[in-house]
Amino acid sequence: MKSDATETEEIELELLLEAVYRKYQYDFRRYSPASLKRRLLQAKAQFGCGSFSALQHRVLHEPAMMPALLPYLTVQVSEMFRDPAYFLALREKVVPHLKTYPSLKVWIAGCATGEELYSLAILFREEGLESRTIFYATDINPDALKKAEAGIYEASRVPLFTENHRKAGGKSSLSDYYTAAYGRVIFDPTLKERTVFSDHSLVSDAVFAETHLVSCRNVLIYFNRDLQDRALGLFRDSLVRKGFLGLGSKESLRFSAHADAFQEFERSERIYQRGGAA
């Protein structure tokens, strides 16, 4: 049985999310409650609020608060070629299929600060697909999208990026793709020449393009089951027949309402192929 304090806190949390939605049209009401509560407890402490109600008051009455709170609501943890075996599977198993198309569209859903985008752009350049590909990098966090478009990262992160690239079957040195200065690296601007950066919500927005590959990794784990199904429905509707969907290592189509629309293509790396009619 819940204590009065726990019940009150849950009510406050629900009201905070409702306020965010009604005031700013960001809908986090169907995100996984446990993960969301953990991150909002961190935000509450960071902003010196004694309760979620106090945090709600500031969100409603201080214009600067919503941009400051958004990074706590949207997970921005990423790295280049994260889970290298996934990118190796794309390179060795998926790319041969993609090479049969005269033109390609790739959707990186929940692109955060862009590490996955640049990973895919480098992989596609190395495999000779970049010139025929348009990338769509989407996220609901405008500050994250700005960072993704800038393509600037702390130099201290580069050794991990480099090792991941090597394990992902990289055909060149990662240093070929960036310039280092003042403790930071900036990735070659030509890597994003064929990228459309866009604000897009998997919670409320519709499909916007017909795609051949959707990569949405480590996003669905923060959604509840209904919202996972909504997002997977968007991916299904976006993908061409025989197109590919890549999920995170802890994510699966199993038990999804859309499982029948896909076939397991590379089970160990959570890569699926769209079946059925186009």
Summary of the structure (lengths in Angstrom):
residues: 278
radius of gyration: 19.7
end to end distance: 49.6
largest distance: 61.6
contacts: 870
relative contact order: 0.13
helix: 49%
strand: 20%
